[in-house]
Amino acid sequence: MEKLISCCGLNCANCDARIATINNDNELRTKTAATWKVQYGADITPEMINCTGCREAGVKFAHCAECEIRNCVKSKGFETCADCEKLENCEITKDIHQYLPEALLNLKSLN
């Protein structure tokens, strides 16, 4: 199984936004926008579903520019949160790792 670990530990290889972008799949973009609109309570359109992965070259999902986790990682010159000594006690990542523990496990597997 392909792994493309984001700054916070999510596996971008499994992300519908990345899959839709790589495959230029407008049907998946529409489905993903509808799902995320409900899931995150945000106004997300199919045109916004374009991302190659938070650490990969290419287009990014609109949230990436304001992502506190990604911005922290970049400001410290790290590749991911796995490079940080605060990995398991970080206030910035605590919510995502609480609700998606596989993200923390992905980061730990990088060390």
Secondary structure, 3 states (H helix, E strand, C coil): CCCCECCCCCEHHHCHHHHHHHHCCHHHHHHHHHHHHHHHCCCCCHHHCCCCCCCCCCCCCHHHHHCHHHHHHHHCCCCCHHHCCCHHHCCCCHHHHHHCHHHHHHHHHHC
